[in-house]
């Protein structure tokens, strides 16, 4: 395999990879593994893209109708290991994992979590913090525990 050239010129990097200058604030991962796909995770991802696009928040290439200065990136990911709770959605850097998300839940997740920074308790599964962030979900949900048995 040939050695790849390292890009050291900032302007070249910005031209080749606009994401390096985007004001991305949040990254939404939607599991599209086998179990999540069986409960329409592709539609959940599409719903996030539509909702964020309608608010001009979806990061992406302008020629694809997206906003190169968008603040939210949406990515599909492989199985996250919570096969029984799909469709699974993770929002980083907050580290909040949502379970059993349906396309109909997406407007609420965008309004509450993405726009207002409030965890949607009825869908919240757990909090997996990024380095330097609090680890407890009850703090993220206003001190209340999330009960999945209810």
C-alpha positions as CSV (number, residue, x, y, z in Angstrom):
1,X,0.0,0.0,0.0
2,X,1.3,3.4,-0.9
3,X,2.0,5.9,1.8
4,X,-0.6,8.6,2.0
5,X,0.4,12.2,2.0
6,X,-0.4,14.1,5.2
7,X,-2.3,17.3,4.6
8,X,-0.5,20.1,6.6
9,X,-2.1,23.1,4.8
10,X,-5.2,24.2,6.7
11,X,-6.9,25.7,3.7
12,X,-6.5,22.5,1.7
13,X,-7.8,20.5,4.6
14,X,-10.8,22.8,4.9
15,X,-11.5,22.5,1.2
16,X,-11.3,18.7,1.2
17,X,-13.1,18.2,4.5
18,X,-15.5,21.0,5.4
19,X,-16.5,19.2,8.6
20,X,-13.2,20.4,10.0
21,X,-14.6,24.0,10.2
22,X,-18.3,23.2,10.9
23,X,-19.7,24.4,14.1
24,X,-20.9,20.9,15.0
25,X,-22.3,20.9,18.5
26,X,-24.0,17.4,18.6
27,X,-23.5,14.1,16.9
28,X,-26.6,11.8,16.7
29,X,-25.8,8.1,16.1
30,X,-28.7,5.9,15.0
31,X,-28.1,2.2,15.2
32,X,-28.8,0.4,12.0
33,X,-27.7,-3.1,13.1
34,X,-29.9,-6.1,12.4
35,X,-32.2,-5.8,15.4
36,X,-32.6,-2.0,15.1
37,X,-33.2,-2.3,11.4
38,X,-36.1,-4.7,12.1
39,X,-37.8,-1.9,14.0
40,X,-37.4,0.7,11.3
41,X,-34.2,2.5,12.5
42,X,-33.6,3.6,8.9
43,X,-36.8,5.6,9.2
44,X,-35.6,7.0,12.5
45,X,-32.4,8.2,10.9
46,X,-34.4,9.7,8.0
47,X,-36.7,11.4,10.4
48,X,-33.8,13.0,12.2
49,X,-32.4,14.2,8.9
50,X,-35.8,15.7,7.8
51,X,-36.5,17.4,11.2
52,X,-33.0,18.9,11.4
53,X,-33.0,19.9,7.8
54,X,-36.3,21.7,8.2
55,X,-34.6,23.7,11.0
56,X,-31.5,24.3,9.0
57,X,-29.4,22.5,11.6
58,X,-28.3,19.4,9.7
59,X,-24.7,19.4,8.8
60,X,-23.8,18.3,5.3
61,X,-22.9,19.3,1.8
62,X,-24.8,22.2,0.3
63,X,-25.2,20.5,-3.0
64,X,-27.2,17.8,-1.2
65,X,-29.5,20.4,0.3
66,X,-27.8,20.3,3.7
67,X,-26.1,23.1,5.6
68,X,-22.2,23.1,5.6
69,X,-22.5,25.3,8.8
70,X,-25.0,23.0,10.4
71,X,-24.6,22.2,14.1
72,X,-25.8,18.6,14.2
73,X,-24.3,15.6,12.4
74,X,-26.4,12.5,12.0
75,X,-24.6,9.1,11.4
76,X,-25.8,5.6,11.2
77,X,-23.8,3.0,13.1
78,X,-23.5,-0.7,13.4
79,X,-24.9,-2.7,16.3
80,X,-24.4,-1.0,19.7
81,X,-25.1,-4.2,21.6
82,X,-28.6,-3.3,23.0
83,X,-30.4,-5.5,20.5
84,X,-33.6,-5.8,22.7
85,X,-34.1,-2.0,22.9
86,X,-33.9,-0.8,19.3
87,X,-34.0,1.4,17.6
88,X,-31.2,2.8,19.7
89,X,-30.1,6.5,19.3
90,X,-27.0,8.0,21.0
91,X,-26.4,11.7,21.3
92,X,-22.9,12.9,21.9
93,X,-21.0,14.6,23.5
94,X,-23.9,14.4,26.0
95,X,-23.6,10.6,26.1
96,X,-27.3,10.0,26.3
97,X,-28.6,6.7,24.9
98,X,-32.2,6.5,23.9
99,X,-34.1,3.2,23.5
100,X,-37.1,2.1,21.5
101,X,-37.0,5.3,19.4
102,X,-39.6,5.5,16.6
103,X,-39.7,8.1,13.8
104,X,-42.7,9.7,15.6
105,X,-40.4,10.4,18.6
106,X,-37.8,12.4,16.6
107,X,-39.5,15.8,16.7
108,X,-39.7,15.6,20.5
109,X,-36.0,14.5,20.7
110,X,-35.0,17.4,18.5
111,X,-37.1,20.0,20.3
112,X,-36.3,18.8,23.8
113,X,-32.7,17.4,23.7
114,X,-31.1,19.0,20.7
115,X,-32.6,22.5,21.0
116,X,-33.2,22.8,24.7
117,X,-30.7,20.4,26.3
118,X,-33.3,18.4,28.2
119,X,-33.2,14.6,28.3
120,X,-36.4,13.0,27.1
121,X,-37.0,10.8,30.1
122,X,-39.5,8.4,28.6
123,X,-36.9,7.2,26.1
124,X,-33.7,7.6,28.0
125,X,-31.8,4.4,28.7
126,X,-28.4,5.5,30.1
127,X,-25.7,8.1,30.1
128,X,-22.2,7.1,28.9
129,X,-20.2,10.2,29.4
130,X,-17.4,11.5,27.3
131,X,-14.2,12.3,29.2
132,X,-14.7,15.0,31.7
133,X,-18.5,14.8,31.8
134,X,-20.8,13.6,34.6
135,X,-21.6,9.9,34.5
136,X,-25.0,9.7,36.3
137,X,-28.2,9.6,34.3
138,X,-30.3,10.8,37.3
139,X,-28.4,14.2,37.2
140,X,-29.2,14.4,33.5
141,X,-32.9,13.7,34.1
142,X,-33.4,16.2,36.8
143,X,-32.7,13.8,39.7
144,X,-35.2,11.2,38.6
145,X,-34.3,7.6,37.8
146,X,-35.5,6.1,34.6
147,X,-37.6,3.0,35.2
148,X,-37.8,0.6,32.3
149,X,-40.1,-1.7,34.0
150,X,-43.0,0.8,34.0
